[in-house]
Structure formats: structure tokens, C-alpha cells
């Protein structure tokens, strides 16, 4: 007569090896960090349907899909880490960082931030202004504005062009930077996040001196890894502080 000990033992080992996945609830107006597991997907539940997702990671390293308000992430490379932008149907931009870690998230629920009255409504969202900058699409009411360019303390890159436009209290800044090295250079475009690259191989934009009296709302780049002596354009959305 066969015994069921072996299957039960295998099941017990699986339960021991794989720690329980957790569900969390976060406010969408705070930093959103998601921990992934390579064996099964993690779901991020937004407070609105997903319109589009932009990620700077190769598809063979990270699989993603979305359906309604749900974004599904499955790492295909256990070392993958990065950041992605999710645009909701309202035009709201959600920024997520992700990495493979234990215990992994099962479902991360994002709640809409509480609405507060504003002195003056913005005619366009951060996401729509960022999209207009990247596609060089003029928006009604925009006008050129003269603001100081950021100061780059690192000689590995050089600023070759800068222009800005204003729309309400927001400013869109387009920068062209060049890699002065004969080796590739990665750009870390996270602002306000701790620099995790102890080797100094990546250049963090947090070390730049940005124009005063302005708060950075979003940053995107045509290329986040500069080829030797190559160029890229950076798109920065800033908001004037009262």
C-alpha cells in the first residue's frame, strides 16, 4: 500500500521555503516601493484604471501586464530592480520602484490621496505636461521662461542645451547632456531617494544643484544609460513653491 508521507513532506518543505506573501495598503501620494518574487506575480491595485505603463527595463528581465486598475509585475531576473511610471485614466502619474526581496508583496493597494482645495487649478496634469515635453507638443497657454540651468558637479557629463516653458505654476525643463567618457554611463534619475550605488558607477541626479524655489515633480529620460560620448535628453517637471 502506498503512503502519503512523501507528498505531505514535499508540501511542508515548499511551505517552509517560501515565506508568506503580504498585502499592503499605501497612499498614492507617498513613495511606492514594491517587493517582488520571481516565482509568482505581484499585483498593484491603483485607485483608477491604468491608461499606460512606462518602464526602462528589458522585457526579458521583467514581465508586466495591466487590466483595469490592476498592474501585474513578474520578475524574470532575480537581480532586477528599477522604476516605472503608471499613468491613470485621469492623467495622474504614479511612480513605483521595485526589486526582488523577501517577504514579497502579494497585493499592494494604492489609495487616492485626500483632496484638498487649491488656490488655482492646474490646466494640465504633471503626466500630460511630461508627455507634451517628450513629444515636443505645444500646449495652450504655455510660454518660454528663463530659469537657471542645474549645476552639474560631476565632470562625467556636460550640459549642452537647456530650455524651459511655463504652464500655470508648473515649469517644464528640457536638458541635453553628453557623456564625456569613453565608457557607458548610467543615470540614476531618482530624486529624493538614497543613493544605493556604492561603486559610483551610476551618476545620481540628486547630486545636481537644481533651480531654487522649485520642487521637482517628475523626471524622465530618452536614455538612462549613455553610450560612450553619447547624448540624451532629460525632461523635468518642476512646480513653483509659494
C-alpha positions in Angstrom: 0.0 0.0 0.0 1.3 3.4 -0.9 1.9 6.0 1.7 1.0 9.8 1.5 4.0 10.8 3.7 6.2 11.8 0.7 3.7 14.2 -0.9 2.9 15.7 2.5 6.6 16.1 3.3 7.2 17.9 -0.1 4.3 20.2 0.6 5.7 21.0 4.1 9.1 21.8 2.6 7.5 24.1 0.0 5.6 25.9 2.7 8.8 26.3 4.7 11.0 27.5 1.8 8.5 30.1 0.5 7.7 32.8 3.2 4.1 34.2 3.3 3.5 37.0 0.9 1.9 40.1 2.3 -0.8 42.5 1.2 -0.3 46.2 2.0 -2.2 49.5 1.5 -0.3 52.7 0.7 -1.3 56.2 -0.1 -0.6 57.1 -3.8 0.9 60.5 -2.7 3.8 58.7 -0.9 6.8 56.8 -2.3 5.6 53.5 -3.6 8.1 50.6 -3.3 7.1 47.1 -4.3 8.9 43.9 -3.4 8.7 41.1 -6.0 9.1 37.3 -6.1 10.5 35.5 -9.1 8.1 32.5 -8.7 4.8 34.4 -9.0 3.4 37.8 -9.9 2.6 40.7 -7.6 -0.5 42.9 -8.2 -0.6 46.6 -7.6 -4.2 47.9 -7.3 -4.5 51.6 -8.3 -7.4 53.8 -7.3 -8.3 54.2 -11.0 -7.9 52.2 -14.3 -4.5 52.1 -15.8 -4.0 54.0 -19.1 -0.4 53.3 -19.8 2.9 52.0 -18.2 6.4 53.1 -19.0 9.4 51.1 -17.7 13.1 51.2 -18.5 13.8 47.5 -18.0 14.2 45.0 -20.8 11.1 42.6 -21.2 13.3 39.6 -20.7 14.1 40.8 -17.2 10.6 41.9 -16.1 7.1 40.8 -17.3 4.2 43.3 -16.8 0.6 43.5 -17.7 -2.4 45.5 -16.6 -6.2 45.1 -16.6 -8.5 47.8 -15.3 -7.0 49.2 -12.1 -4.6 46.3 -11.7 -0.9 46.2 -12.6 0.8 42.8 -12.6 4.6 42.5 -12.2 6.6 39.3 -12.5 10.4 39.5 -12.3 12.2 37.2 -14.8 15.6 38.1 -13.4 16.2 37.8 -9.7 18.6 40.8 -9.7 16.1 43.1 -11.5 15.5 46.5 -9.9 14.2 49.8 -11.2 11.4 52.3 -11.5 8.3 52.6 -13.6 5.7 55.2 -14.4 2.0 54.4 -14.4 -0.5 56.9 -15.9 -4.1 56.5 -14.8 -7.1 57.4 -16.9 -7.4 60.7 -15.1 -3.9 61.6 -16.2 -2.4 61.1 -12.7 1.2 59.9 -12.7 2.1 57.1 -10.3 5.8 56.3 -9.7 6.8 52.9 -8.4 10.2 51.4 -7.5 10.6 47.7 -7.5 13.1 44.9 -6.6 13.1 41.2 -5.7 13.0 40.9 -1.9 11.7 38.8 0.9 8.9 38.8 2.0 7.4 39.7 -1.3 4.2 41.7 -1.7 1.1 39.8 -2.7 -1.2 42.8 -3.5 -0.3 46.4 -2.9 -3.4 48.6 -2.7 -2.9 52.3 -3.6 -5.4 54.7 -2.1 -6.1 58.1 -3.6 -4.7 61.0 -1.6 -7.2 63.2 0.2 -8.4 66.0 -1.9 -7.5 69.5 -0.6 -8.8 72.8 -2.0 -6.2 74.5 -4.2 -5.8 78.2 -4.8 -5.7 77.8 -8.5 -6.4 74.7 -10.5 -3.8 73.5 -13.0 -4.9 73.3 -16.6 -2.8 70.2 -17.2 -1.6 67.4 -15.1 2.1 66.5 -14.4 1.7 63.5 -16.7 0.2 65.4 -19.6 2.9 68.1 -19.3 5.6 65.5 -19.2 4.1 63.8 -22.3 4.0 67.1 -24.1 7.7 67.8 -23.4 8.7 64.3 -24.6 6.7 64.6 -27.9 7.5 68.3 -28.4 3.8 69.1 -28.4 2.8 72.8 -27.7 0.1 73.2 -25.0 -2.3 76.1 -24.9 -1.1 78.8 -22.6 2.5 77.7 -22.4 5.2 80.3 -22.7 9.0 80.3 -22.7 10.6 81.2 -19.4 14.2 81.9 -18.3 15.3 79.9 -15.3 18.8 78.9 -14.2 20.0 75.5 -15.6 21.0 72.9 -12.9 24.7 72.8 -11.9 26.4 69.5 -12.7 29.2 68.8 -10.2 30.3 65.6 -12.0 32.7 66.0 -14.9 31.5 62.7 -16.4 28.6 64.6 -18.0 28.3 68.0 -19.6 25.1 70.1 -20.1 25.0 71.1 -23.8 21.5 72.6 -24.1 18.6 73.8 -21.8 15.3 75.4 -22.4 12.2 75.8 -20.2 8.5 76.6 -20.6 5.9 77.6 -18.0 2.2 76.5 -17.8 0.5 77.8 -14.7 2.6 77.2 -11.7 4.5 74.4 -13.4 7.7 74.6 -15.4 8.8 72.1 -17.9 12.6 71.9 -18.4 14.3 70.0 -21.3 18.0 69.3 -20.8 20.5 67.8 -23.2 23.5 66.1 -21.5 26.6 64.5 -23.0 28.7 61.6 -21.6 32.3 62.9 -21.6 33.7 59.4 -21.1 34.7 56.7 -23.4 32.7 54.2 -21.4 28.9 53.9 -20.9 27.4 55.8 -18.0 24.1 55.0 -16.2 21.9 57.9 -15.0 20.0 57.5 -11.7 17.1 59.9 -12.2 15.5 59.3 -8.8 15.2 62.5 -6.8 15.0 62.3 -3.0 15.8 58.6 -2.9 19.0 57.4 -1.2 21.9 56.7 -3.5 22.4 52.9 -3.3 25.3 52.6 -5.8 28.3 52.5 -3.5 30.7 51.9 -6.5 29.9 55.3 -8.1 29.4 53.7 -11.4 26.0 55.4 -11.8 25.5 59.2 -11.9 22.8 60.3 -9.5 20.8 63.4 -10.5 20.2 64.0 -6.7 23.7 65.4 -6.6 22.9 68.2 -9.1 22.0 71.7 -7.9 18.6 72.4 -9.2 16.9 75.9 -9.7 15.8 77.4 -6.4 12.2 77.9 -5.3 11.0 75.0 -7.4 10.0 71.4 -6.4 10.7 68.5 -8.8 7.5 66.6 -9.6 8.8 64.2 -12.3 11.8 63.3 -14.4 12.1 61.2 -17.5 15.0 60.5 -19.9 15.2 59.3 -23.5 18.0 57.0 -22.5 19.0 56.2 -18.9 22.3 54.6 -20.0 24.5 57.0 -22.0 26.7 55.4 -24.7 30.4 56.5 -24.8 30.4 60.2 -25.6 26.7 59.9 -26.3 23.8 62.3 -25.7 20.4 62.1 -24.1 17.6 64.4 -23.3 16.1 64.8 -19.8 12.6 66.1 -19.2 11.9 67.7 -15.8 8.6 68.9 -14.4 9.0 71.5 -11.6 6.4 73.4 -9.6 6.9 76.8 -8.1 6.7 76.9 -4.3 4.5 79.5 -2.7 
